[in-house]
Amino acid sequence: MVWGVGLRRGVERFCPECGQVLVAGRARCGPCFRRVENERRMCTERAYYRRVCGVGFRPWWLYPEDYEGQGK
Ligand SMILES: [Zn+2]
């Protein structure tokens, strides 16, 4: 018997974002994983541009929330 296998059987894990049951070995479900990855990547990009271009540099493609609700 391999240690851990018996213990894990029947223990379902859930996505911390939406509560969906997960595939074994995954930390999040597919949609949430992609969303979190995207946010993480955006955080990295924001930090980079803030360092290079200054705090006032907020283009729409990096800070879409800044431009929401401003007419088209
Ligand atoms: Zn999810």
PDB file of the backbone (N, CA, C, O) and the ligand in Angstrom, with CONECT records:
HET     ZN  A 101       1
ATOM      1  N   MET A   1       0.842  -1.212   0.000  1.00  0.00           N
ATOM      2  CA  MET A   1       0.000   0.000   0.000  1.00  0.00           C
ATOM      3  C   MET A   1       0.865   1.245   0.000  1.00  0.00           C
ATOM      4  O   MET A   1       1.817   1.365   0.770  1.00  0.00           O
ATOM      5  N   VAL A   2       0.522   2.140  -0.855  1.00  0.00           N
ATOM      6  CA  VAL A   2       1.278   3.395  -0.927  1.00  0.00           C
ATOM      7  C   VAL A   2       0.690   4.391   0.068  1.00  0.00           C
ATOM      8  O   VAL A   2      -0.510   4.662   0.064  1.00  0.00           O
ATOM      9  N   TRP A   3       1.542   4.917   0.899  1.00  0.00           N
ATOM     10  CA  TRP A   3       1.068   5.850   1.920  1.00  0.00           C
ATOM     11  C   TRP A   3       0.405   7.072   1.281  1.00  0.00           C
ATOM     12  O   TRP A   3       0.946   7.681   0.358  1.00  0.00           O
ATOM     13  N   GLY A   4      -0.742   7.403   1.778  1.00  0.00           N
ATOM     14  CA  GLY A   4      -1.400   8.613   1.298  1.00  0.00           C
ATOM     15  C   GLY A   4      -2.548   8.340   0.345  1.00  0.00           C
ATOM     16  O   GLY A   4      -3.526   9.086   0.316  1.00  0.00           O
ATOM     17  N   VAL A   5      -2.433   7.281  -0.429  1.00  0.00           N
ATOM     18  CA  VAL A   5      -3.471   7.009  -1.419  1.00  0.00           C
ATOM     19  C   VAL A   5      -4.802   6.726  -0.736  1.00  0.00           C
ATOM     20  O   VAL A   5      -5.840   7.275  -1.104  1.00  0.00           O
ATOM     21  N   GLY A   6      -4.745   5.838   0.288  1.00  0.00           N
ATOM     22  CA  GLY A   6      -5.977   5.491   0.989  1.00  0.00           C
ATOM     23  C   GLY A   6      -6.582   6.687   1.705  1.00  0.00           C
ATOM     24  O   GLY A   6      -7.802   6.830   1.788  1.00  0.00           O
ATOM     25  N   LEU A   7      -5.712   7.540   2.219  1.00  0.00           N
ATOM     26  CA  LEU A   7      -6.197   8.697   2.954  1.00  0.00           C
ATOM     27  C   LEU A   7      -6.889   9.696   2.036  1.00  0.00           C
ATOM     28  O   LEU A   7      -7.861  10.350   2.415  1.00  0.00           O
ATOM     29  N   ARG A   8      -6.366   9.793   0.832  1.00  0.00           N
ATOM     30  CA  ARG A   8      -6.886  10.810  -0.069  1.00  0.00           C
ATOM     31  C   ARG A   8      -8.205  10.392  -0.731  1.00  0.00           C
ATOM     32  O   ARG A   8      -8.993  11.232  -1.164  1.00  0.00           O
ATOM     33  N   ARG A   9      -8.422   9.084  -0.796  1.00  0.00           N
ATOM     34  CA  ARG A   9      -9.627   8.645  -1.491  1.00  0.00           C
ATOM     35  C   ARG A   9     -10.880   9.215  -0.839  1.00  0.00           C
ATOM     36  O   ARG A   9     -11.057   9.144   0.377  1.00  0.00           O
ATOM     37  N   GLY A  10     -11.711   9.761  -1.647  1.00  0.00           N
ATOM     38  CA  GLY A  10     -12.972  10.286  -1.133  1.00  0.00           C
ATOM     39  C   GLY A  10     -12.872  11.688  -0.584  1.00  0.00           C
ATOM     40  O   GLY A  10     -13.882  12.307  -0.251  1.00  0.00           O
ATOM     41  N   VAL A  11     -11.651  12.190  -0.489  1.00  0.00           N
ATOM     42  CA  VAL A  11     -11.519  13.572  -0.020  1.00  0.00           C
ATOM     43  C   VAL A  11     -11.515  14.481  -1.230  1.00  0.00           C
ATOM     44  O   VAL A  11     -10.521  14.562  -1.953  1.00  0.00           O
ATOM     45  N   GLU A  12     -12.590  15.141  -1.444  1.00  0.00           N
ATOM     46  CA  GLU A  12     -12.661  16.022  -2.603  1.00  0.00           C
ATOM     47  C   GLU A  12     -12.152  17.403  -2.238  1.00  0.00           C
ATOM     48  O   GLU A  12     -12.356  17.905  -1.133  1.00  0.00           O
ATOM     49  N   ARG A  13     -11.494  17.982  -3.194  1.00  0.00           N
ATOM     50  CA  ARG A  13     -11.013  19.343  -2.968  1.00  0.00           C
ATOM     51  C   ARG A  13     -11.849  20.281  -3.819  1.00  0.00           C
ATOM     52  O   ARG A  13     -12.348  19.920  -4.885  1.00  0.00           O
ATOM     53  N   PHE A  14     -11.983  21.483  -3.317  1.00  0.00           N
ATOM     54  CA  PHE A  14     -12.837  22.439  -4.014  1.00  0.00           C
ATOM     55  C   PHE A  14     -12.059  23.685  -4.407  1.00  0.00           C
ATOM     56  O   PHE A  14     -11.102  24.085  -3.745  1.00  0.00           O
ATOM     57  N   CYS A  15     -12.493  24.272  -5.485  1.00  0.00           N
ATOM     58  CA  CYS A  15     -11.878  25.508  -5.943  1.00  0.00           C
ATOM     59  C   CYS A  15     -12.108  26.596  -4.890  1.00  0.00           C
ATOM     60  O   CYS A  15     -13.246  26.824  -4.480  1.00  0.00           O
ATOM     61  N   PRO A  16     -11.044  27.268  -4.452  1.00  0.00           N
ATOM     62  CA  PRO A  16     -11.188  28.307  -3.431  1.00  0.00           C
ATOM     63  C   PRO A  16     -11.926  29.528  -3.954  1.00  0.00           C
ATOM     64  O   PRO A  16     -12.380  30.366  -3.174  1.00  0.00           O
ATOM     65  N   GLU A  17     -12.046  29.632  -5.276  1.00  0.00           N
ATOM     66  CA  GLU A  17     -12.675  30.818  -5.857  1.00  0.00           C
ATOM     67  C   GLU A  17     -14.179  30.631  -6.005  1.00  0.00           C
ATOM     68  O   GLU A  17     -14.959  31.520  -5.662  1.00  0.00           O
ATOM     69  N   CYS A  18     -14.586  29.458  -6.525  1.00  0.00           N
ATOM     70  CA  CYS A  18     -16.000  29.300  -6.856  1.00  0.00           C
ATOM     71  C   CYS A  18     -16.628  28.068  -6.218  1.00  0.00           C
ATOM     72  O   CYS A  18     -17.839  27.869  -6.322  1.00  0.00           O
ATOM     73  N   GLY A  19     -15.806  27.219  -5.545  1.00  0.00           N
ATOM     74  CA  GLY A  19     -16.370  26.088  -4.835  1.00  0.00           C
ATOM     75  C   GLY A  19     -16.626  24.860  -5.684  1.00  0.00           C
ATOM     76  O   GLY A  19     -17.198  23.882  -5.202  1.00  0.00           O
ATOM     77  N   GLN A  20     -16.213  24.896  -6.935  1.00  0.00           N
ATOM     78  CA  GLN A  20     -16.401  23.749  -7.816  1.00  0.00           C
ATOM     79  C   GLN A  20     -15.455  22.627  -7.416  1.00  0.00           C
ATOM     80  O   GLN A  20     -14.330  22.884  -6.986  1.00  0.00           O
ATOM     81  N   VAL A  21     -15.915  21.361  -7.557  1.00  0.00           N
ATOM     82  CA  VAL A  21     -15.046  20.231  -7.259  1.00  0.00           C
ATOM     83  C   VAL A  21     -13.892  20.193  -8.259  1.00  0.00           C
ATOM     84  O   VAL A  21     -14.081  20.399  -9.458  1.00  0.00           O
ATOM     85  N   LEU A  22     -12.690  19.923  -7.737  1.00  0.00           N
ATOM     86  CA  LEU A  22     -11.503  20.005  -8.575  1.00  0.00           C
ATOM     87  C   LEU A  22     -11.025  18.658  -9.077  1.00  0.00           C
ATOM     88  O   LEU A  22     -11.276  17.623  -8.459  1.00  0.00           O
ATOM     89  N   VAL A  23     -10.337  18.685 -10.200  1.00  0.00           N
ATOM     90  CA  VAL A  23      -9.600  17.530 -10.681  1.00  0.00           C
ATOM     91  C   VAL A  23      -8.420  17.355  -9.739  1.00  0.00           C
ATOM     92  O   VAL A  23      -7.829  18.341  -9.296  1.00  0.00           O
ATOM     93  N   ALA A  24      -8.067  16.099  -9.424  1.00  0.00           N
ATOM     94  CA  ALA A  24      -6.974  15.848  -8.493  1.00  0.00           C
ATOM     95  C   ALA A  24      -5.711  16.564  -8.939  1.00  0.00           C
ATOM     96  O   ALA A  24      -5.355  16.544 -10.117  1.00  0.00           O
ATOM     97  N   GLY A  25      -5.044  17.193  -7.995  1.00  0.00           N
ATOM     98  CA  GLY A  25      -3.775  17.831  -8.315  1.00  0.00           C
ATOM     99  C   GLY A  25      -3.904  19.276  -8.731  1.00  0.00           C
ATOM    100  O   GLY A  25      -2.901  19.974  -8.883  1.00  0.00           O
ATOM    101  N   ARG A  26      -5.132  19.734  -8.917  1.00  0.00           N
ATOM    102  CA  ARG A  26      -5.323  21.122  -9.323  1.00  0.00           C
ATOM    103  C   ARG A  26      -5.615  21.980  -8.099  1.00  0.00           C
ATOM    104  O   ARG A  26      -6.275  21.547  -7.155  1.00  0.00           O
ATOM    105  N   ALA A  27      -5.104  23.208  -8.141  1.00  0.00           N
ATOM    106  CA  ALA A  27      -5.373  24.126  -7.041  1.00  0.00           C
ATOM    107  C   ALA A  27      -6.655  24.913  -7.281  1.00  0.00           C
ATOM    108  O   ALA A  27      -7.289  25.404  -6.347  1.00  0.00           O
ATOM    109  N   ARG A  28      -7.025  25.023  -8.567  1.00  0.00           N
ATOM    110  CA  ARG A  28      -8.236  25.758  -8.918  1.00  0.00           C
ATOM    111  C   ARG A  28      -8.881  25.103 -10.128  1.00  0.00           C
ATOM    112  O   ARG A  28      -8.240  24.323 -10.832  1.00  0.00           O
ATOM    113  N   CYS A  29     -10.147  25.418 -10.372  1.00  0.00           N
ATOM    114  CA  CYS A  29     -10.786  24.915 -11.573  1.00  0.00           C
ATOM    115  C   CYS A  29     -10.262  25.688 -12.781  1.00  0.00           C
ATOM    116  O   CYS A  29      -9.598  26.713 -12.626  1.00  0.00           O
ATOM    117  N   GLY A  30     -10.553  25.207 -13.953  1.00  0.00           N
ATOM    118  CA  GLY A  30     -10.023  25.798 -15.180  1.00  0.00           C
ATOM    119  C   GLY A  30     -10.264  27.293 -15.320  1.00  0.00           C
ATOM    120  O   GLY A  30      -9.301  28.049 -15.446  1.00  0.00           O
ATOM    121  N   PRO A  31     -11.505  27.746 -15.302  1.00  0.00           N
ATOM    122  CA  PRO A  31     -11.781  29.173 -15.488  1.00  0.00           C
ATOM    123  C   PRO A  31     -11.102  30.048 -14.434  1.00  0.00           C
ATOM    124  O   PRO A  31     -10.554  31.101 -14.759  1.00  0.00           O
ATOM    125  N   CYS A  32     -11.137  29.612 -13.165  1.00  0.00           N
ATOM    126  CA  CYS A  32     -10.521  30.407 -12.103  1.00  0.00           C
ATOM    127  C   CYS A  32      -9.012  30.422 -12.261  1.00  0.00           C
ATOM    128  O   CYS A  32      -8.370  31.440 -12.002  1.00  0.00           O
ATOM    129  N   PHE A  33      -8.447  29.318 -12.678  1.00  0.00           N
ATOM    130  CA  PHE A  33      -7.005  29.258 -12.878  1.00  0.00           C
ATOM    131  C   PHE A  33      -6.582  30.272 -13.924  1.00  0.00           C
ATOM    132  O   PHE A  33      -5.611  31.006 -13.738  1.00  0.00           O
ATOM    133  N   ARG A  34      -7.325  30.305 -15.032  1.00  0.00           N
ATOM    134  CA  ARG A  34      -6.967  31.245 -16.090  1.00  0.00           C
ATOM    135  C   ARG A  34      -7.125  32.682 -15.615  1.00  0.00           C
ATOM    136  O   ARG A  34      -6.306  33.541 -15.943  1.00  0.00           O
ATOM    137  N   ARG A  35      -8.167  32.945 -14.848  1.00  0.00           N
ATOM    138  CA  ARG A  35      -8.396  34.300 -14.363  1.00  0.00           C
ATOM    139  C   ARG A  35      -7.268  34.728 -13.422  1.00  0.00           C
ATOM    140  O   ARG A  35      -6.739  35.835 -13.531  1.00  0.00           O
ATOM    141  N   VAL A  36      -6.910  33.833 -12.496  1.00  0.00           N
ATOM    142  CA  VAL A  36      -5.866  34.151 -11.528  1.00  0.00           C
ATOM    143  C   VAL A  36      -4.519  34.319 -12.217  1.00  0.00           C
ATOM    144  O   VAL A  36      -3.736  35.205 -11.875  1.00  0.00           O
ATOM    145  N   GLU A  37      -4.262  33.444 -13.203  1.00  0.00           N
ATOM    146  CA  GLU A  37      -3.014  33.566 -13.973  1.00  0.00           C
ATOM    147  C   GLU A  37      -2.949  34.935 -14.643  1.00  0.00           C
ATOM    148  O   GLU A  37      -1.917  35.605 -14.637  1.00  0.00           O
ATOM    149  N   ASN A  38      -4.067  35.324 -15.212  1.00  0.00           N
ATOM    150  CA  ASN A  38      -4.120  36.597 -15.915  1.00  0.00           C
ATOM    151  C   ASN A  38      -3.888  37.758 -14.952  1.00  0.00           C
ATOM    152  O   ASN A  38      -3.179  38.710 -15.275  1.00  0.00           O
ATOM    153  N   GLU A  39      -4.488  37.671 -13.777  1.00  0.00           N
ATOM    154  CA  GLU A  39      -4.301  38.733 -12.785  1.00  0.00           C
ATOM    155  C   GLU A  39      -2.863  38.785 -12.312  1.00  0.00           C
ATOM    156  O   GLU A  39      -2.293  39.860 -12.123  1.00  0.00           O
ATOM    157  N   ARG A  40      -2.277  37.599 -12.122  1.00  0.00           N
ATOM    158  CA  ARG A  40      -0.903  37.554 -11.663  1.00  0.00           C
ATOM    159  C   ARG A  40       0.027  38.184 -12.701  1.00  0.00           C
ATOM    160  O   ARG A  40       0.942  38.940 -12.373  1.00  0.00           O
ATOM    161  N   ARG A  41      -0.242  37.843 -13.968  1.00  0.00           N
ATOM    162  CA  ARG A  41       0.575  38.375 -15.046  1.00  0.00           C
ATOM    163  C   ARG A  41       0.417  39.897 -15.117  1.00  0.00           C
ATOM    164  O   ARG A  41       1.385  40.628 -15.325  1.00  0.00           O
ATOM    165  N   MET A  42      -0.819  40.352 -14.942  1.00  0.00           N
ATOM    166  CA  MET A  42      -1.084  41.780 -15.002  1.00  0.00           C
ATOM    167  C   MET A  42      -0.397  42.497 -13.846  1.00  0.00           C
ATOM    168  O   MET A  42       0.113  43.603 -14.028  1.00  0.00           O
ATOM    169  N   CYS A  43      -0.374  41.901 -12.683  1.00  0.00           N
ATOM    170  CA  CYS A  43       0.314  42.486 -11.532  1.00  0.00           C
ATOM    171  C   CYS A  43       1.786  42.651 -11.843  1.00  0.00           C
ATOM    172  O   CYS A  43       2.384  43.680 -11.529  1.00  0.00           O
ATOM    173  N   THR A  44       2.367  41.643 -12.456  1.00  0.00           N
ATOM    174  CA  THR A  44       3.781  41.698 -12.794  1.00  0.00           C
ATOM    175  C   THR A  44       4.038  42.816 -13.792  1.00  0.00           C
ATOM    176  O   THR A  44       5.004  43.569 -13.671  1.00  0.00           O
ATOM    177  N   GLU A  45       3.151  42.911 -14.784  1.00  0.00           N
ATOM    178  CA  GLU A  45       3.322  43.953 -15.793  1.00  0.00           C
ATOM    179  C   GLU A  45       3.147  45.329 -15.198  1.00  0.00           C
ATOM    180  O   GLU A  45       3.886  46.255 -15.534  1.00  0.00           O
ATOM    181  N   ARG A  46       2.173  45.474 -14.313  1.00  0.00           N
ATOM    182  CA  ARG A  46       1.956  46.773 -13.673  1.00  0.00           C
ATOM    183  C   ARG A  46       3.167  47.175 -12.861  1.00  0.00           C
ATOM    184  O   ARG A  46       3.600  48.326 -12.915  1.00  0.00           O
ATOM    185  N   ALA A  47       3.712  46.243 -12.114  1.00  0.00           N
ATOM    186  CA  ALA A  47       4.877  46.539 -11.292  1.00  0.00           C
ATOM    187  C   ALA A  47       6.046  46.962 -12.176  1.00  0.00           C
ATOM    188  O   ALA A  47       6.803  47.870 -11.836  1.00  0.00           O
ATOM    189  N   TYR A  48       6.175  46.297 -13.300  1.00  0.00           N
ATOM    190  CA  TYR A  48       7.264  46.609 -14.224  1.00  0.00           C
ATOM    191  C   TYR A  48       7.117  48.023 -14.775  1.00  0.00           C
ATOM    192  O   TYR A  48       8.066  48.806 -14.742  1.00  0.00           O
ATOM    193  N   TYR A  49       5.914  48.352 -15.286  1.00  0.00           N
ATOM    194  CA  TYR A  49       5.723  49.664 -15.896  1.00  0.00           C
ATOM    195  C   TYR A  49       5.744  50.774 -14.859  1.00  0.00           C
ATOM    196  O   TYR A  49       6.127  51.904 -15.160  1.00  0.00           O
ATOM    197  N   ARG A  50       5.336  50.458 -13.649  1.00  0.00           N
ATOM    198  CA  ARG A  50       5.368  51.470 -12.592  1.00  0.00           C
ATOM    199  C   ARG A  50       6.822  51.831 -12.305  1.00  0.00           C
ATOM    200  O   ARG A  50       7.167  52.990 -12.077  1.00  0.00           O
ATOM    201  N   ARG A  51       7.650  50.810 -12.323  1.00  0.00           N
ATOM    202  CA  ARG A  51       9.059  51.042 -12.028  1.00  0.00           C
ATOM    203  C   ARG A  51       9.726  51.810 -13.178  1.00  0.00           C
ATOM    204  O   ARG A  51      10.531  52.712 -12.949  1.00  0.00           O
ATOM    205  N   VAL A  52       9.378  51.440 -14.411  1.00  0.00           N
ATOM    206  CA  VAL A  52      10.032  52.021 -15.584  1.00  0.00           C
ATOM    207  C   VAL A  52       9.452  53.385 -15.951  1.00  0.00           C
ATOM    208  O   VAL A  52      10.198  54.312 -16.267  1.00  0.00           O
ATOM    209  N   CYS A  53       8.124  53.511 -15.911  1.00  0.00           N
ATOM    210  CA  CYS A  53       7.475  54.719 -16.430  1.00  0.00           C
ATOM    211  C   CYS A  53       6.925  55.626 -15.343  1.00  0.00           C
ATOM    212  O   CYS A  53       6.492  56.739 -15.637  1.00  0.00           O
ATOM    213  N   GLY A  54       6.931  55.181 -14.103  1.00  0.00           N
ATOM    214  CA  GLY A  54       6.413  56.019 -13.028  1.00  0.00           C
ATOM    215  C   GLY A  54       4.990  55.647 -12.647  1.00  0.00           C
ATOM    216  O   GLY A  54       4.300  54.930 -13.372  1.00  0.00           O
ATOM    217  N   VAL A  55       4.563  56.153 -11.482  1.00  0.00           N
ATOM    218  CA  VAL A  55       3.264  55.767 -10.945  1.00  0.00           C
ATOM    219  C   VAL A  55       2.112  56.284 -11.796  1.00  0.00           C
ATOM    220  O   VAL A  55       1.042  55.676 -11.840  1.00  0.00           O
ATOM    221  N   GLY A  56       2.338  57.432 -12.485  1.00  0.00           N
ATOM    222  CA  GLY A  56       1.253  58.044 -13.244  1.00  0.00           C
ATOM    223  C   GLY A  56       0.972  57.355 -14.570  1.00  0.00           C
ATOM    224  O   GLY A  56       0.016  57.709 -15.260  1.00  0.00           O
ATOM    225  N   PHE A  57       1.770  56.402 -14.925  1.00  0.00           N
ATOM    226  CA  PHE A  57       1.592  55.707 -16.197  1.00  0.00           C
ATOM    227  C   PHE A  57       0.511  54.650 -16.052  1.00  0.00           C
ATOM    228  O   PHE A  57       0.759  53.573 -15.510  1.00  0.00           O
ATOM    229  N   ARG A  58      -0.677  54.953 -16.531  1.00  0.00           N
ATOM    230  CA  ARG A  58      -1.807  54.025 -16.391  1.00  0.00           C
ATOM    231  C   ARG A  58      -2.566  53.901 -17.702  1.00  0.00           C
ATOM    232  O   ARG A  58      -3.674  54.423 -17.828  1.00  0.00           O
ATOM    233  N   PRO A  59      -1.987  53.222 -18.671  1.00  0.00           N
ATOM    234  CA  PRO A  59      -2.682  53.042 -19.958  1.00  0.00           C
ATOM    235  C   PRO A  59      -3.886  52.122 -19.802  1.00  0.00           C
ATOM    236  O   PRO A  59      -3.942  51.299 -18.888  1.00  0.00           O
ATOM    237  N   TRP A  60      -4.839  52.273 -20.703  1.00  0.00           N
ATOM    238  CA  TRP A  60      -6.088  51.510 -20.584  1.00  0.00           C
ATOM    239  C   TRP A  60      -5.842  50.008 -20.647  1.00  0.00           C
ATOM    240  O   TRP A  60      -6.565  49.234 -20.020  1.00  0.00           O
ATOM    241  N   TRP A  61      -4.846  49.600 -21.384  1.00  0.00           N
ATOM    242  CA  TRP A  61      -4.650  48.157 -21.539  1.00  0.00           C
ATOM    243  C   TRP A  61      -4.014  47.526 -20.304  1.00  0.00           C
ATOM    244  O   TRP A  61      -3.982  46.304 -20.159  1.00  0.00           O
ATOM    245  N   LEU A  62      -3.508  48.387 -19.414  1.00  0.00           N
ATOM    246  CA  LEU A  62      -2.909  47.853 -18.195  1.00  0.00           C
ATOM    247  C   LEU A  62      -3.836  48.086 -16.997  1.00  0.00           C
ATOM    248  O   LEU A  62      -3.813  47.334 -16.023  1.00  0.00           O
ATOM    249  N   TYR A  63      -4.650  49.139 -17.089  1.00  0.00           N
ATOM    250  CA  TYR A  63      -5.582  49.459 -16.001  1.00  0.00           C
ATOM    251  C   TYR A  63      -6.983  49.658 -16.565  1.00  0.00           C
ATOM    252  O   TYR A  63      -7.509  50.770 -16.537  1.00  0.00           O
ATOM    253  N   PRO A  64      -7.579  48.610 -17.067  1.00  0.00           N
ATOM    254  CA  PRO A  64      -8.909  48.752 -17.688  1.00  0.00           C
ATOM    255  C   PRO A  64      -9.950  49.314 -16.733  1.00  0.00           C
ATOM    256  O   PRO A  64     -10.901  49.965 -17.166  1.00  0.00           O
ATOM    257  N   GLU A  65      -9.778  49.068 -15.434  1.00  0.00           N
ATOM    258  CA  GLU A  65     -10.783  49.560 -14.481  1.00  0.00           C
ATOM    259  C   GLU A  65     -10.777  51.078 -14.388  1.00  0.00           C
ATOM    260  O   GLU A  65     -11.777  51.673 -13.983  1.00  0.00           O
ATOM    261  N   ASP A  66      -9.676  51.712 -14.753  1.00  0.00           N
ATOM    262  CA  ASP A  66      -9.610  53.169 -14.737  1.00  0.00           C
ATOM    263  C   ASP A  66     -10.533  53.796 -15.772  1.00  0.00           C
ATOM    264  O   ASP A  66     -11.019  54.914 -15.601  1.00  0.00           O
ATOM    265  N   TYR A  67     -10.764  53.050 -16.850  1.00  0.00           N
ATOM    266  CA  TYR A  67     -11.457  53.625 -18.003  1.00  0.00           C
ATOM    267  C   TYR A  67     -12.882  53.119 -18.118  1.00  0.00           C
ATOM    268  O   TYR A  67     -13.601  53.483 -19.048  1.00  0.00           O
ATOM    269  N   GLU A  68     -13.288  52.291 -17.188  1.00  0.00           N
ATOM    270  CA  GLU A  68     -14.659  51.787 -17.240  1.00  0.00           C
ATOM    271  C   GLU A  68     -15.634  52.917 -16.950  1.00  0.00           C
ATOM    272  O   GLU A  68     -15.398  53.752 -16.077  1.00  0.00           O
ATOM    273  N   GLY A  69     -16.722  52.930 -17.691  1.00  0.00           N
ATOM    274  CA  GLY A  69     -17.745  53.924 -17.438  1.00  0.00           C
ATOM    275  C   GLY A  69     -17.423  55.296 -18.007  1.00  0.00           C
ATOM    276  O   GLY A  69     -18.204  56.232 -17.834  1.00  0.00           O
ATOM    277  N   GLN A  70     -16.294  55.432 -18.680  1.00  0.00           N
ATOM    278  CA  GLN A  70     -16.004  56.698 -19.349  1.00  0.00           C
ATOM    279  C   GLN A  70     -16.440  56.577 -20.791  1.00  0.00           C
ATOM    280  O   GLN A  70     -15.782  55.872 -21.556  1.00  0.00           O
ATOM    281  N   GLY A  71     -17.497  57.217 -21.198  1.00  0.00           N
ATOM    282  CA  GLY A  71     -18.029  57.088 -22.569  1.00  0.00           C
ATOM    283  C   GLY A  71     -17.076  56.491 -23.602  1.00  0.00           C
ATOM    284  O   GLY A  71     -15.863  56.445 -23.395  1.00  0.00           O
ATOM    285  N   LYS A  72     -17.634  56.048 -24.689  1.00  0.00           N
ATOM    286  CA  LYS A  72     -16.779  55.408 -25.688  1.00  0.00           C
ATOM    287  C   LYS A  72     -16.295  56.388 -26.740  1.00  0.00           C
ATOM    288  O   LYS A  72     -15.564  56.004 -27.653  1.00  0.00           O
TER     289      LYS A  72
HETATM  290 ZN    ZN A 101     -13.239  27.978  -9.691  1.00  0.00          ZN2+
END
